[in-house]
Amino acid sequence: MLDKTVADIIEKESRRQQTTIPLIASENFCSKDVRAALGSVFVNKYAEGRPGQRYYAGNQLSDEIETLAAQRALDLFLAPTNQSGWAVNVQPLSGTAANLAVFAGLLKPGDRILSMNLDAGGHLSHGHPAGLVGQLYEIHSYGVNQSDQRLNYSDIAELATTVKPKIIIAGASAYPRQIDFPHLAQIAHDNGALLMADISHIAGLIAAKLHISPFPTADIVTTTTHKTLRGPRAALIFCRQELSKQINRGVFPGVQGGPHLNQIAATAVALQEASSPDFRQYAASVISNAGALATALQQLGWNITSGGTDNHLLLIDLTETDLTGAEAQLKLEKAGIITNANRIPFDRGTALNPSGLRLGTAAVTTLGANPDWMRRLGQLINNILRDRQDHNRSITEATSLRQELLTEI
């Protein structure tokens, strides 16, 4: 690379990724093949519109790659069920853009949405007042039980009956338990609403048939393609055929212009990788590793919200300690363990300094972590957060653990 300044920053980031322990629940490592497609010549092409209906010439191969990605998405998530009732749009640039496109296509400003609140594990794009969705639509929220921090479907049904939303959103960014999508679909349909399932965090687990699927009971399914799906930073929108025209218009010209064809090409590669038996084994390991880490921390006296995890993430409740989430995040980062402070159910902290710490196992599992490794990591996290050893020893132990994993993917 001729730009030495940028090349130096990229090299430093590469070294950082190779020498730290990644526990961000929304991060993963995509393959070299995915990265090659992402950096391919498709980055040069503009292709507003849909396959066969472009606003620019020279898009025959753009149509081909987009059609291929769409078919692979349907095959991965809907086979062996009937795909004919479903459509997919592979153009969204991100998960938030995908969600906004759905609302732009199906709703009018002021329409009601019922979604999981942020403290319970919901996502900003589901209607937080700081975001555009929260400013355009009337948002109502459901949460979790205070006793076990799990969804109470009876309470959600009662709320839906009162609110009468146009769309109910099922999905989260920090909910560690399985979500019963068919039950939520029944609640939505009983109240004349559509069910939109945002599976961004758990898409890889659903593709591997290790989590309850929103297909075919939901009406719309959105997902990012990174996280547990291990692809590039992009997104997909699945929907019932009768909704596809409106949702496609919500994507373009609703909230974005020309699609990023290099993202779509990379997504096609990742979807093919996710259809392999190796990926299914990977997804199973993600779940077992999360369970091992949660159990190890519990045995060391840490409070894990909802009592554990069914998926790739867990939340440490720091309420009864002298640490905040931000302080815990910083302590671990100084030793080379990368996490994020996160709100927890009924949090008394602030958004920038919440009472929880979120840990995820998708990325370290890609690097080769196993349950025994996760248990040793749990012990190290405990020692760091409780100041059981000096800083240099913590760095040495974290470095030693990281060296047991792959350095390149």
C-alpha positions as CSV (number, residue, x, y, z in Angstrom):
1,M,0.0,0.0,0.0
2,L,1.4,3.4,-1.0
3,D,-0.3,5.2,1.8
4,K,2.1,4.3,4.6
5,T,0.0,6.1,7.2
6,V,-3.1,4.1,6.6
7,A,-1.0,0.9,6.1
8,D,0.6,1.4,9.5
9,I,-2.8,1.8,11.2
10,I,-4.1,-1.3,9.5
11,E,-1.0,-3.3,10.6
12,K,-1.5,-2.1,14.2
13,E,-5.1,-3.2,14.1
14,S,-4.1,-6.5,12.8
15,R,-1.6,-7.0,15.6
16,R,-4.2,-5.9,18.1
17,Q,-6.7,-8.5,16.9
18,Q,-3.9,-11.2,17.0
19,T,-2.9,-10.4,20.5
20,T,-6.1,-9.6,22.4
21,I,-9.0,-11.8,23.5
22,P,-12.2,-10.7,21.7
23,L,-15.3,-11.1,23.8
24,I,-17.5,-8.5,22.1
25,A,-20.8,-10.4,21.4
26,S,-21.4,-8.6,18.1
27,E,-18.0,-9.2,16.7
28,N,-16.5,-12.2,14.8
29,F,-13.8,-13.0,12.3
30,C,-14.8,-13.6,8.7
31,S,-12.7,-15.8,6.4
32,K,-10.1,-14.8,3.9
33,D,-12.5,-15.7,1.1
34,V,-15.2,-13.3,2.6
35,R,-12.6,-10.5,2.9
36,A,-11.4,-11.1,-0.7
37,A,-15.0,-10.7,-2.0
38,L,-15.4,-7.6,0.1
39,G,-12.3,-6.1,-1.5
40,S,-13.2,-7.2,-5.0
41,V,-13.8,-5.1,-8.1
42,F,-17.5,-5.0,-7.2
43,V,-16.6,-2.1,-5.0
44,N,-16.3,0.0,-8.2
45,K,-19.9,-0.7,-9.5
46,Y,-23.0,1.3,-9.0
47,A,-26.3,-0.6,-9.2
48,E,-29.4,1.3,-8.0
49,G,-32.5,-0.7,-8.4
50,R,-33.2,-4.4,-8.3
51,P,-31.9,-7.3,-10.5
52,G,-33.3,-6.8,-14.0
53,Q,-34.5,-3.3,-13.1
54,R,-31.3,-1.2,-12.7
55,Y,-31.0,2.5,-13.3
56,Y,-27.5,2.1,-14.7
57,A,-26.0,0.0,-17.6
58,G,-23.4,-2.7,-17.2
59,N,-25.1,-4.6,-14.4
60,Q,-25.6,-8.1,-15.8
61,L,-23.0,-9.5,-13.3
62,S,-24.4,-7.3,-10.5
63,D,-27.7,-9.0,-11.1
64,E,-26.0,-12.4,-11.0
65,I,-24.2,-11.9,-7.7
66,E,-27.2,-10.4,-6.0
67,T,-29.5,-13.2,-7.2
68,L,-27.0,-15.7,-6.0
69,A,-26.7,-14.2,-2.6
70,A,-30.5,-14.0,-2.3
71,Q,-31.0,-17.7,-3.3
72,R,-28.2,-18.8,-0.8
73,A,-30.0,-16.8,1.9
74,L,-33.3,-18.6,1.2
75,D,-31.6,-21.9,1.0
76,L,-29.8,-21.5,4.3
77,F,-32.6,-20.3,6.4
78,L,-35.7,-21.8,4.8
79,A,-34.6,-25.2,3.4
80,P,-36.1,-27.8,3.5
81,T,-39.3,-25.9,4.0
82,N,-41.3,-24.2,1.2
83,Q,-39.4,-21.1,0.1
84,S,-42.1,-19.9,-2.4
85,G,-43.9,-17.9,0.2
86,W,-40.8,-15.9,1.1
87,A,-38.7,-13.2,-0.5
88,V,-35.3,-11.7,0.6
89,N,-33.6,-8.4,0.0
90,V,-29.8,-8.6,0.3
91,Q,-29.2,-4.9,-0.2
92,P,-29.4,-3.3,3.3
93,L,-26.1,-1.8,4.3
94,S,-26.5,-2.6,8.1
95,G,-28.9,-4.0,10.6
96,T,-30.2,-0.6,11.6
97,A,-30.7,0.3,7.9
98,A,-32.6,-2.9,7.4
99,N,-34.9,-2.3,10.3
100,L,-35.6,1.3,9.2
101,A,-36.3,0.1,5.7
102,V,-39.0,-2.3,7.0
103,F,-40.7,0.5,8.9
104,A,-40.4,2.9,6.0
105,G,-42.0,0.4,3.7
106,L,-44.8,-0.8,6.0
107,L,-45.6,2.0,8.4
108,K,-46.7,5.6,8.5
109,P,-45.2,8.1,11.0
110,G,-47.0,7.8,14.3
111,D,-47.9,4.1,13.9
112,R,-47.3,1.9,16.9
113,I,-44.5,-0.6,17.4
114,L,-44.1,-2.9,20.4
115,S,-40.5,-4.0,21.1
116,M,-38.2,-5.1,23.8
117,N,-36.9,-2.3,25.9
118,L,-33.1,-1.5,26.0
119,D,-32.6,-2.6,29.6
120,A,-34.1,-6.0,28.9
121,G,-31.7,-6.5,26.0
122,G,-33.4,-4.8,23.1
123,H,-31.6,-2.8,20.4
124,L,-31.5,0.9,19.7
125,S,-33.0,0.5,16.2
126,H,-36.1,-1.1,17.8
127,G,-37.4,2.3,18.9
128,H,-35.1,4.0,21.4
129,P,-36.0,7.7,21.5
130,A,-32.4,8.7,20.6
131,G,-32.8,7.0,17.2
132,L,-34.9,7.9,14.1
133,V,-37.3,5.0,14.7
134,G,-38.1,6.3,18.1
135,Q,-38.7,9.7,16.7
136,L,-41.0,8.7,13.8
137,Y,-43.2,6.0,15.5
138,E,-45.1,5.5,18.7
139,I,-43.0,3.0,20.6
140,H,-44.2,0.8,23.4
141,S,-41.9,-1.6,25.2
142,Y,-42.0,-5.0,26.9
143,G,-39.4,-6.2,29.3
144,V,-38.5,-9.3,31.4
145,N,-39.5,-10.6,34.8
146,Q,-37.7,-9.1,37.7
147,S,-37.4,-12.5,39.3
148,D,-35.6,-14.4,36.6
149,Q,-34.9,-11.8,33.9
150,R,-36.7,-13.8,31.3
151,L,-39.5,-12.9,28.8
152,N,-43.0,-13.3,30.2
153,Y,-45.1,-14.1,27.2
154,S,-48.4,-13.7,29.1
155,D,-47.4,-10.1,29.9
156,I,-46.4,-9.4,26.3
157,A,-49.8,-10.7,25.1
158,E,-51.6,-8.5,27.6
159,L,-49.6,-5.5,26.5
160,A,-50.2,-6.2,22.8
161,T,-54.0,-6.4,23.5
162,T,-53.8,-2.9,25.1
163,V,-51.4,-1.3,22.6
164,K,-52.7,-2.8,19.4
165,P,-49.4,-2.2,17.5
166,K,-48.9,-2.5,13.8
167,I,-45.6,-4.4,14.3
168,I,-44.3,-6.4,17.2
169,I,-40.5,-6.8,17.2
170,A,-39.0,-10.0,18.6
171,G,-35.2,-9.9,19.0
172,A,-32.5,-8.4,21.0
173,S,-28.8,-7.5,21.3
174,A,-28.3,-8.5,24.9
175,Y,-30.8,-11.2,25.8
176,P,-29.1,-14.5,26.7
177,R,-32.0,-16.9,26.5
178,Q,-33.9,-18.5,23.6
179,I,-36.7,-16.5,22.2
180,D,-40.0,-18.3,21.4
181,F,-40.7,-16.8,18.0
182,P,-43.8,-18.9,17.2
183,H,-45.4,-17.8,20.5
184,L,-44.7,-14.2,19.8
185,A,-46.1,-14.7,16.2
186,Q,-49.3,-16.0,17.7
187,I,-49.5,-12.9,20.0
188,A,-48.9,-10.6,17.1
189,H,-51.4,-12.2,14.8
190,D,-54.1,-12.5,17.5
191,N,-53.9,-8.7,17.8
192,G,-53.8,-7.9,14.1
193,A,-50.1,-7.1,14.1
194,L,-47.1,-8.3,12.0
195,L,-44.3,-10.1,13.7
196,M,-40.8,-8.8,12.8
197,A,-38.0,-11.0,14.1
198,D,-34.6,-9.3,14.3
199,I,-32.2,-12.3,14.6
200,S,-29.0,-10.3,14.1
201,H,-27.2,-11.8,17.1
202,I,-28.4,-15.4,16.7
203,A,-28.6,-15.8,13.0
204,G,-25.7,-18.3,12.9
205,L,-27.3,-20.4,15.6
206,I,-30.7,-20.4,13.8
207,A,-28.9,-21.3,10.5
208,A,-27.3,-24.3,12.3
209,K,-30.8,-25.2,13.7
210,L,-29.6,-24.7,17.3
211,H,-32.1,-22.0,18.2
212,I,-35.9,-21.8,17.7
213,S,-36.4,-20.4,14.2
214,P,-38.7,-17.4,13.4
215,F,-39.4,-19.1,10.0
216,P,-42.1,-19.7,9.0
217,T,-44.3,-18.1,11.7
218,A,-42.9,-14.6,11.5
219,D,-43.9,-12.1,8.8
220,I,-40.5,-10.3,8.5
221,V,-37.1,-11.4,9.6
222,T,-34.1,-9.0,9.6
223,T,-30.5,-9.9,10.4
224,T,-27.0,-8.6,10.1
225,T,-24.6,-11.0,8.4
226,H,-21.6,-10.7,10.8
227,K,-21.9,-11.7,14.5
228,T,-22.6,-15.4,14.7
229,L,-23.2,-15.7,10.9
230,R,-19.5,-14.8,10.5
231,G,-19.9,-12.7,7.3
232,P,-19.2,-9.1,6.3
233,R,-20.9,-6.1,7.9
234,A,-24.1,-6.1,5.9
235,A,-27.8,-7.1,6.4
236,L,-30.7,-9.1,5.0
237,I,-34.5,-8.7,5.1
238,F,-36.7,-11.7,4.7
239,C,-40.4,-11.2,4.3
240,R,-43.6,-12.9,3.1
241,Q,-44.0,-12.4,-0.6
242,E,-47.1,-10.2,-0.2
243,L,-44.9,-7.7,1.7
244,S,-41.9,-7.7,-0.6
245,K,-42.9,-4.9,-2.9
246,Q,-43.4,-2.4,0.0
247,I,-40.2,-3.5,1.8
248,N,-38.1,-3.3,-1.3
249,R,-39.3,0.2,-1.8
250,G,-38.5,0.9,1.8
251,V,-34.9,-0.1,1.1
252,F,-34.6,1.8,-2.2
253,P,-35.5,4.5,-2.6
254,G,-36.7,4.6,1.0
255,V,-33.6,4.7,3.1
256,Q,-30.6,4.1,0.8
257,G,-29.4,4.5,-2.8
258,G,-27.2,2.0,-4.6
259,P,-26.3,-1.2,-2.8
260,H,-22.7,-2.1,-2.0
261,L,-22.2,-5.0,-4.4
262,N,-18.9,-5.9,-2.7
263,Q,-20.8,-6.5,0.5
264,I,-23.4,-8.6,-1.3
265,A,-20.6,-10.7,-2.9
266,A,-19.0,-11.2,0.5
267,T,-22.4,-12.1,2.0
268,A,-22.9,-14.8,-0.7
269,V,-19.6,-16.4,0.3
270,A,-20.4,-16.3,4.0
271,L,-23.8,-17.8,3.4
272,Q,-22.2,-20.7,1.5
273,E,-19.8,-21.2,4.3
274,A,-22.6,-21.2,6.8
275,S,-24.3,-24.1,5.0
276,S,-21.4,-26.5,5.7
277,P,-21.3,-29.2,8.5
278,D,-18.2,-27.4,9.9
279,F,-20.2,-24.3,10.5
280,R,-22.9,-26.3,12.3
281,Q,-20.2,-27.7,14.6
282,Y,-18.8,-24.2,15.1
283,A,-22.2,-22.9,16.2
284,A,-22.6,-25.7,18.7
285,S,-19.2,-24.8,20.1
286,V,-20.2,-21.2,20.4
287,I,-23.1,-22.2,22.7
288,S,-21.1,-24.7,24.7
289,N,-18.3,-22.2,25.2
290,A,-20.8,-19.5,26.4
291,G,-22.3,-22.0,28.9
292,A,-18.8,-23.0,30.2
293,L,-17.8,-19.3,30.7
294,A,-21.1,-18.5,32.5
295,T,-20.8,-21.5,34.8
296,A,-17.2,-20.8,35.6
297,L,-18.1,-17.2,36.6
298,Q,-21.1,-18.3,38.6
299,Q,-18.9,-20.8,40.6
300,L,-16.6,-17.9,41.3
301,G,-19.4,-15.9,42.8
302,W,-20.5,-13.7,39.9
303,N,-24.2,-13.0,39.3
304,I,-25.1,-13.9,35.7
305,T,-28.4,-12.4,34.5
306,S,-31.2,-14.9,34.0
307,G,-29.0,-17.5,35.7
308,G,-27.0,-18.4,32.5
309,T,-27.2,-18.4,28.8
310,D,-28.8,-20.4,25.9
311,N,-26.9,-18.7,23.1
312,H,-23.6,-16.9,22.4
313,L,-23.6,-14.2,25.1
314,L,-23.9,-13.6,28.8
315,L,-24.2,-10.6,31.1
316,I,-22.5,-10.1,34.4
317,D,-24.6,-8.2,36.9
318,L,-22.3,-5.9,38.8
319,T,-25.0,-4.2,40.9
320,E,-23.8,-5.7,44.2
321,T,-20.1,-5.1,43.5
322,D,-18.0,-1.9,43.8
323,L,-17.6,-1.9,40.0
324,T,-19.6,-0.3,37.2
325,G,-19.7,-1.8,33.8
326,A,-17.4,0.9,32.4
327,E,-14.8,0.2,35.1
328,A,-14.9,-3.5,34.6
329,Q,-14.5,-3.1,30.8
330,L,-11.5,-0.9,31.3
331,K,-9.8,-3.3,33.8
332,L,-10.2,-6.1,31.4
333,E,-9.1,-4.1,28.4
334,K,-5.8,-3.1,30.1
335,A,-5.0,-6.8,30.4
336,G,-6.0,-7.5,26.7
337,I,-9.5,-8.9,27.2
338,I,-12.0,-6.9,25.1
339,T,-15.6,-6.7,26.4
340,N,-18.3,-4.0,26.6
341,A,-20.2,-2.4,29.4
342,N,-23.9,-3.0,28.9
343,R,-27.2,-2.2,30.5
344,I,-28.9,-5.0,32.4
345,P,-32.6,-5.5,33.4
346,F,-33.8,-2.9,35.8
347,D,-30.4,-1.1,35.6
348,R,-29.8,1.8,38.0
349,G,-26.8,3.0,36.0
350,T,-26.5,5.2,33.0
351,A,-26.1,4.4,29.3
352,L,-22.4,5.3,29.4
353,N,-21.8,3.7,32.8
354,P,-24.2,0.8,33.2
355,S,-24.3,-1.9,35.8
356,G,-23.5,-4.9,33.5
357,L,-20.7,-6.4,31.4
358,R,-21.6,-8.3,28.2
359,L,-19.4,-11.2,27.1
360,G,-19.7,-13.1,23.8
361,T,-18.1,-16.3,22.5
362,A,-18.6,-16.1,18.7
363,A,-15.2,-14.6,17.9
364,V,-13.0,-16.7,20.3
365,T,-14.7,-19.8,19.1
366,T,-13.7,-19.0,15.6
367,L,-10.2,-18.8,16.9
368,G,-10.4,-22.2,18.4
369,A,-11.5,-21.8,22.0
370,N,-13.0,-24.8,23.8
371,P,-14.9,-25.1,27.2
372,D,-11.7,-25.8,29.1
373,W,-10.1,-22.7,27.7
374,M,-13.3,-20.7,28.6
375,R,-13.1,-21.9,32.2
376,R,-9.5,-20.8,32.5
377,L,-10.5,-17.4,31.0
378,G,-13.3,-17.2,33.6
379,Q,-10.8,-17.6,36.4
380,L,-8.6,-14.9,34.9
381,I,-11.5,-12.5,34.5
382,N,-12.4,-13.1,38.1
383,N,-8.8,-12.4,39.3
384,I,-8.6,-9.2,37.3
385,L,-12.0,-7.8,38.4
386,R,-11.4,-8.7,42.0
387,D,-7.8,-7.4,42.0
388,R,-6.5,-10.8,43.0
389,Q,-3.1,-10.4,41.2
390,D,-0.9,-7.6,39.9
391,H,-1.4,-6.1,36.5
392,N,1.7,-7.6,34.9
393,R,0.7,-11.1,35.8
394,S,-2.8,-10.5,34.4
395,I,-1.2,-9.4,31.1
396,T,1.1,-12.4,31.1
397,E,-1.8,-14.8,31.7
398,A,-4.0,-13.2,29.1
399,T,-1.2,-13.3,26.6
400,S,-0.6,-16.9,27.3
401,L,-4.3,-17.8,26.8
402,R,-4.4,-15.8,23.5
403,Q,-1.3,-17.6,22.2
404,E,-3.2,-20.9,22.5
405,L,-5.7,-19.7,19.8
406,L,-5.2,-19.0,16.1
407,T,-3.5,-15.8,15.1
408,E,-4.9,-15.7,11.6
409,I,-8.1,-16.8,10.0
